[in-house]
Amino acid sequence: MFLFDVTQVHALPNRHLDLTFENGVHGIVEIDRIVKNYTGVFEPLLQDDYFKQVSVNAELGTIVWPNGADLCPDVLYSQAAGIPIAADSL
């Protein structure tokens, strides 16, 4: 696992996020590559205005939306840095 918290997030068009992590890694993440099925708490993310309400929750070290939807910071880091998560690290 990477164990780096998200420190900054900016919503971009087409459900992309511009993320910065505590170790300085910066990258663009396509959320459609992570969320394969926009149901339940993820369904509102399909609405552009709602998607843009993303913020960093410093206590969790990751991004969240107002309804409590969040994503694992390790998965986000993997996508932003282009480093696959090894199955033995889960």
N, CA and C of each residue as an Amber inpcrd file, in Angstrom:
protein
   270
   0.8310000  -1.1800000   0.0000000   0.0000000   0.0000000   0.0000000
   0.8760000   1.2440000   0.0000000   0.2950000   2.3360000  -0.4910000
   1.0590000   3.5680000  -0.6410000   1.0050000   4.4550000   0.6040000
  -0.1590000   4.5860000   1.1980000  -0.3630000   5.3470000   2.4340000
  -0.0360000   6.8360000   2.3040000  -0.4120000   7.4210000   1.1660000
  -0.2530000   8.8640000   0.9760000  -1.6310000   9.5020000   0.9140000
  -1.8580000  10.5070000   1.7420000  -3.1400000  11.1970000   1.7710000
  -3.2780000  12.1550000   0.5990000  -4.5130000  12.3420000   0.1620000
  -4.8300000  13.3660000  -0.8250000  -4.8410000  14.7100000  -0.0920000
  -4.1840000  15.7110000  -0.6550000  -4.1440000  17.0310000  -0.0160000
  -4.8940000  18.0970000  -0.8090000  -5.0670000  17.8730000  -2.1120000
  -5.7850000  18.8400000  -2.9480000  -6.5630000  18.0980000  -4.0200000
  -7.7350000  18.6390000  -4.3600000  -8.5340000  18.0790000  -5.4460000
  -9.2120000  19.2050000  -6.2030000  -9.2740000  19.0560000  -7.5140000
  -9.9860000  19.9870000  -8.3780000 -10.7470000  19.1440000  -9.3960000
 -12.0460000  19.3660000  -9.4770000 -12.8710000  18.6500000 -10.4450000
 -12.6200000  19.1950000 -11.8450000 -12.5330000  18.2840000 -12.7870000
 -12.3480000  18.6160000 -14.1950000 -13.5260000  18.0380000 -14.9880000
 -13.6890000  18.4340000 -16.2320000 -14.7810000  17.8750000 -17.0340000
 -14.6720000  16.3530000 -17.2030000 -15.7990000  15.7390000 -17.5380000
 -15.8750000  14.3060000 -17.8660000 -15.4490000  13.4010000 -16.7210000
 -15.8070000  13.7750000 -15.5040000 -15.5220000  12.9890000 -14.2920000
 -14.0270000  12.6640000 -14.1410000 -13.2130000  13.6880000 -14.3420000
 -11.7860000  13.5940000 -14.0650000 -11.4840000  14.4700000 -12.8490000
 -10.4760000  14.0790000 -12.0950000 -10.0340000  14.8590000 -10.9410000
  -8.5440000  15.1370000 -11.0400000  -8.1760000  16.3440000 -10.7060000
  -6.7850000  16.7640000 -10.6060000  -6.4260000  16.6240000  -9.1260000
  -5.5580000  15.6680000  -8.8060000  -5.2320000  15.3430000  -7.4110000
  -3.7790000  15.6310000  -7.0830000  -3.5570000  16.0590000  -5.8390000
  -2.2100000  16.1950000  -5.2900000  -2.1730000  15.4150000  -3.9910000
  -1.0630000  14.7220000  -3.7690000  -0.8850000  13.8920000  -2.5780000
   0.1810000  14.4920000  -1.6750000   0.2020000  14.0480000  -0.4290000
   1.0950000  14.6380000   0.5700000   2.5700000  14.4940000   0.2290000
   2.9300000  13.5380000  -0.6100000   4.3310000  13.3830000  -0.9890000
   4.6900000  14.1850000  -2.2370000   3.7270000  15.0060000  -2.7200000
   3.9710000  15.8570000  -3.8760000   3.5450000  15.2750000  -5.2080000
   3.1880000  14.0090000  -5.2500000   2.7240000  13.4090000  -6.5110000
   1.4380000  14.1090000  -6.9300000   1.3780000  14.4030000  -8.2000000
   0.2470000  15.1240000  -8.7790000  -0.1720000  14.3850000 -10.0360000
  -1.4780000  14.2230000 -10.2260000  -1.9360000  13.5610000 -11.4390000
  -3.4250000  13.7360000 -11.6630000  -3.8280000  13.4070000 -12.8800000
  -5.2250000  13.4520000 -13.2860000  -5.7710000  12.0290000 -13.2300000
  -6.9150000  11.8850000 -12.5730000  -7.5360000  10.5700000 -12.4240000
  -8.9010000  10.5790000 -13.0930000  -9.1320000   9.5780000 -13.9320000
 -10.4290000   9.3870000 -14.5860000 -11.2690000   8.4980000 -13.6790000
 -12.2750000   9.0740000 -13.0350000 -13.0590000   8.3430000 -12.0420000
 -13.8210000   7.1780000 -12.6710000 -14.1740000   7.2560000 -13.9480000
 -14.8530000   6.1380000 -14.6090000 -13.9920000   4.8750000 -14.6110000
 -12.6840000   5.0150000 -14.4820000 -11.8040000   3.8310000 -14.4200000
 -11.8540000   3.1670000 -13.0530000 -12.3360000   3.9050000 -12.0430000
 -12.4050000   3.3780000 -10.6840000 -13.8310000   2.9430000 -10.3510000
 -14.7800000   3.8190000 -10.6180000 -16.1870000   3.5250000 -10.3380000
 -16.7900000   2.9490000 -11.6150000 -17.0050000   1.6540000 -11.6210000
 -17.5160000   0.9840000 -12.8220000 -19.0380000   1.0270000 -12.8970000
 -19.6970000   1.1860000 -11.7480000 -21.1490000   1.1460000 -11.7070000
 -21.6330000   2.2930000 -10.8120000 -22.1620000   3.3160000 -11.4170000
 -22.6070000   4.4930000 -10.6690000 -24.0010000   4.2510000 -10.0810000
 -24.0350000   3.4540000  -9.0240000 -25.2790000   3.1930000  -8.3090000
 -25.0870000   3.5700000  -6.8440000 -26.1790000   3.5800000  -6.0900000
 -26.0850000   3.9030000  -4.6710000 -25.5130000   5.2880000  -4.4580000
 -24.5520000   5.4070000  -3.5260000 -23.9760000   6.7210000  -3.2030000
 -23.1910000   7.3240000  -4.3760000 -22.8250000   6.4990000  -5.3550000
 -22.0600000   7.0080000  -6.5000000 -22.9450000   7.5440000  -7.6260000
 -24.2370000   7.2370000  -7.6110000 -25.1300000   7.6810000  -8.6870000
 -25.1360000   9.1990000  -8.8810000 -25.1630000  10.0140000  -7.8150000
 -25.1620000  11.4730000  -8.0170000 -23.9100000  12.0040000  -8.7240000
 -22.8150000  11.2440000  -8.7270000 -21.5880000  11.7010000  -9.3740000
 -21.7380000  11.8240000 -10.8840000 -22.7840000  11.2360000 -11.4340000
 -23.0470000  11.3650000 -12.8670000 -23.5220000  12.7650000 -13.2320000
 -23.9800000  13.5270000 -12.2610000 -24.4210000  14.9030000 -12.4910000
 -23.2120000  15.8250000 -12.3130000 -22.8860000  16.5820000 -13.3430000
 -21.6960000  17.4350000 -13.3120000 -21.6730000  18.3800000 -12.1090000
 -22.8000000  19.0100000 -11.8230000 -22.8340000  19.9580000 -10.7020000
 -22.5390000  19.2680000  -9.3730000 -22.9970000  18.0470000  -9.2220000
 -22.7430000  17.3110000  -7.9770000 -21.2880000  16.8310000  -7.9360000
 -20.7900000  16.3320000  -9.0600000 -19.4100000  15.8480000  -9.1220000
 -18.4300000  16.9400000  -8.6970000 -18.7220000  18.1710000  -9.0860000
 -17.8450000  19.3090000  -8.7760000 -17.8060000  19.6430000  -7.2910000
 -18.6830000  19.0620000  -6.4930000 -18.7170000  19.3340000  -5.0570000
 -17.6990000  18.4880000  -4.2790000 -16.8400000  17.7920000  -4.9720000
 -15.8140000  16.9710000  -4.3280000 -14.9090000  17.8450000  -3.4610000
 -14.4530000  17.2870000  -2.3550000 -13.5370000  18.0040000  -1.4680000
 -12.6150000  16.9950000  -0.7980000 -11.5930000  17.5120000  -0.1480000
 -10.6690000  16.6610000   0.6070000 -11.1530000  16.6020000   2.0530000
 -11.2200000  15.3940000   2.5850000 -11.4920000  15.1970000   4.0040000
 -10.1390000  14.8520000   4.6340000  -9.5490000  15.8040000   5.3420000
  -8.2080000  15.6160000   5.9070000  -8.1720000  14.4900000   6.9280000
  -9.2620000  14.2870000   7.6410000  -9.3030000  13.2120000   8.6400000
  -9.2240000  11.8380000   7.9810000  -9.9130000  11.6960000   6.8300000
  -9.8810000  10.4250000   6.1030000  -8.6800000  10.3190000   5.1730000
  -8.1320000  11.4760000   4.7820000  -6.9890000  11.4750000   3.8670000
  -7.3700000  11.1990000   2.4300000  -8.6400000  11.4300000   2.1060000
  -9.0930000  11.1630000   0.7500000 -10.1540000  12.1700000   0.3430000
 -10.7280000  11.9430000  -0.8240000 -11.7680000  12.8210000  -1.3390000
 -13.1380000  12.3100000  -0.9360000 -14.0660000  13.2440000  -0.8020000
 -15.4430000  12.8900000  -0.4470000 -16.4100000  13.8140000  -1.1770000
 -17.6440000  13.3450000  -1.2700000 -18.7410000  14.1590000  -1.7820000
 -19.7270000  14.3660000  -0.6440000 -20.6210000  15.3390000  -0.7700000
 -21.5270000  15.6730000   0.3340000 -22.3650000  14.5080000   0.8700000
 -22.6520000  13.5160000   0.0570000 -23.4670000  12.3890000   0.5150000
 -22.6540000  11.3080000   1.2210000 -21.3510000  11.5320000   1.4000000
 -20.5000000  10.5630000   2.0900000 -19.7470000   9.6290000   1.1700000
 -19.9980000   9.7010000  -0.1310000 -19.2450000   8.8700000  -1.0720000
 -17.7770000   9.2560000  -0.9940000 -16.9100000   8.2480000  -0.9500000
 -15.4710000   8.4950000  -0.9460000 -14.7760000   7.3990000  -1.7280000
 -13.5040000   7.6020000  -1.9840000 -12.6970000   6.6170000  -2.7070000
 -11.3940000   6.3860000  -1.9510000 -10.9290000   5.1650000  -2.0060000
  -9.7020000   4.7740000  -1.3110000  -8.5170000   5.6000000  -1.8250000
  -7.7720000   6.2280000  -0.9250000  -6.6400000   7.0360000  -1.3840000
  -5.5620000   6.2120000  -2.0840000  -5.4020000   4.9390000  -1.7180000
  -4.4130000   4.0990000  -2.3960000  -4.7990000   3.8550000  -3.8530000
  -6.0870000   3.6550000  -4.1020000  -6.5570000   3.4570000  -5.4800000
  -6.3510000   4.7360000  -6.2740000  -6.6750000   5.8660000  -5.6800000
  -6.4660000   7.1530000  -6.3460000  -4.9850000   7.3860000  -6.6420000
  -4.1370000   7.0850000  -5.6660000  -2.6920000   7.2700000  -5.8470000
  -2.1770000   6.3810000  -6.9740000  -2.6210000   5.1410000  -6.9880000
  -2.2190000   4.2100000  -8.0290000  -2.5420000   4.7600000  -9.4120000
  -3.7460000   5.2850000  -9.5680000  -4.1610000   5.8480000 -10.8550000
  -3.3850000   7.1250000 -11.1820000  -3.2110000   7.9980000 -10.2130000
  -2.5210000   9.2710000 -10.4460000  -1.0530000   9.0700000 -10.7710000
  -0.4130000   8.1300000 -10.0850000   1.0230000   7.9040000 -10.2620000
   1.3290000   6.8780000 -11.3580000   0.2910000   6.1680000 -11.8160000
   0.5090000   5.1340000 -12.8330000   1.2550000   3.9300000 -12.2920000
   1.0410000   3.6290000 -11.0140000   1.6890000   2.4930000 -10.3650000
   0.6150000   1.4920000  -9.9640000   0.6110000   0.3080000 -10.5530000
  -0.4140000  -0.6680000 -10.1840000  -0.3060000  -1.0950000  -8.7160000
  -1.4460000  -1.3890000  -8.1440000  -1.4610000  -1.9240000  -6.7830000
  -1.2430000  -3.4200000  -6.8800000  -0.2130000  -3.9220000  -6.2050000
   0.0810000  -5.3530000  -6.2070000  -0.9400000  -6.0890000  -5.3480000
  -1.4010000  -7.2240000  -5.8060000  -2.4060000  -8.0130000  -5.0920000
  -1.9190000  -8.4020000  -3.6950000  -0.6180000  -8.6220000  -3.5220000
  -0.1080000  -9.0180000  -2.2210000  -0.0340000  -7.8580000  -1.2260000
  -0.2900000  -6.6180000  -1.7120000  -0.2590000  -5.4760000  -0.7960000
  -1.6360000  -5.1360000  -0.2550000  -2.6540000  -5.8340000  -0.7200000
  -4.0240000  -5.5600000  -0.2600000  -4.3300000  -6.2770000   1.0330000
